[in-house]
Amino acid sequence: MTEETEGPIRVVIAGGGTAGWMAAATLIKVMGRAVSIRLVESEGIGTVGVGEATIPQIRHLNRLFELDEAQFLQATNGSIKLGIEFLGWDRPDEAYMHAFGTAGRAIGVAPFRHAWRRGEALGMARPFGAYSFNEVAARALRYHPQAGGGAIPHLVHAYHFDAALYARMLRGLAEQGGAQRTEGRIETVDRDGETGDVQAILLDNGERIEGDLFIDCTGFRALLIGDTLGVGYEDWSHWLPCDRAWAVPSERAGPFRPYTQSIAHRAGWQWRIPLQHRTGNGHVFCSRFIAEEEARDILLANLEGQPQAEPRLIRFTTGRREAAWSHNVVALGLSAGFMEPLESTSIHLIQSGIERLLRFFPDRGDYRLRRDKFNSLTRFEWERIRDFLIGHYKFNRREGESFWDACRAMAVPDTLSEKRALFEESGTIHREGEELFTEEGWQQLFLGQGVMPRSWHPTVEPIDEAELQKLLDIIADAYAARAGKLPGHAEYLEKISPAKESA
Ligand code: FAD
């Protein structure tokens, strides 16, 4: 903190993309009169303009803002997301889904996958996805919030939304709460000569905005944490090698899926994000293995509807800021680092960064220990997500394709190798601390990418074979029957969001 002053802690947010507005709206809602919020953004610079798929934790935020789901989906042209389908990631002609929610039913202490694995070895199990209600409903293009009940689990969902509309909605919430927005370009930053803390940002119109705490939400520019404070960037491109993406919206055509698609190509992958009024598409690729023009052509050749704009190229380096909090600056969003959107984790990392900041919020005294704890927890969270993403590349069987061969051959972090070895030995998965991905997520990644446990938990061994068959069939049959009775995803959205066209 720069000065001893009375009154609310002055929080200055640099940047008004998803990160900036998410921070402004949440801080003002939770901290109330303990803070004053000023946000500076530049329309001339604009936002990155992508970031439209989320994970279920986003619903905690909506709950905090007391947002009604139907209104939220209307305001953002959003749709329901039950998981992500990965096409061609293991072998070119194979597909699996990372569906949210749990799969099957535990047998005593053993998670369902152990019974499934034994059934699979006996040739009596269906593909693992048949035991995930989320996946069964997603593949049938069905959704209803009250789908579960009795032995059927509830559908666990997230959203796809239009990033610009989402930021606009958050801005409304933040401004209603009292956050003050200033349009302008930040040109220089004043620092305290003694402590090195940031004192003020100076705008192109000459305005000087002082603060106690600065939140860097300037995107890839990382104006405060990078340019001003010189905090380094840990490069992870030897593990997550893609470094560019073409992005283009298209007309929505084909089935209205309640899930994201991730389609592997020869040197990268393509996302398809279904919204009410369009589909968001992008091709993330590794420029060492494919030329930009070819990557662009692959994207355009794999759209389901007509493109609505010229494809836009975005360059990036995967990795993270060595410290997300330095001096009195906290980086959120792209200024804190970037991992490709394979599992839609970026917006979540903004959300969890804000939650952590609220927990360790600095006052005008000494907050070094809070900052250090914030940084070590942030590192842990990022590294575990990084491992999960690396697994998609590493565990592939696309032999004879140079990009995928290189991914298979790359050395990976020990934490990932250990997780794989433990799973292969016995189907065991251990989740530590504030790790984001649950056992459910890891098991789908491993099984989907062809990593099979060699054995199963001893408690499923004594189950009689006929009984095991019955158990497996009851679950899969019940899920399929229930999903068949649900309304279609398109129909559901049409009902709650009738004003929007759903062409
Ligand atoms: P930006 O949106 O770039 O905002 C930066 C802000 O800073 C802007 O308001 C800009 O005007 C302002 N600014 C910068 N410099 C100055 C200055 N000098 N003066 C004043 N203002 C300034 N995340 C997901 O969760 N799901 C996804 O599906 C997903 N897909 C992605 C696909 C790609 C290809 C990429 C690159 C990212 C994706 N992300 C995704 C990440 C997601 O887009 C970001 O996490 C999110 O949009 C937050 O961005 P931001 O607010 O940090 O930066």
Residues whose N, C-alpha, C, O or C-beta is under 5 A from the ligand:
A	BS01	FAD	A14 G15 G16 G17 T18 A19 G20 V40 E41 S42 I45 G46 T47 V48 G49 V50 G51 E52 A53 G184 R185 I186 C217 T218 G219 F220 R221 A245 I314 L332 G333 L334 S335 P341 S344 T345 S346 I347 H348
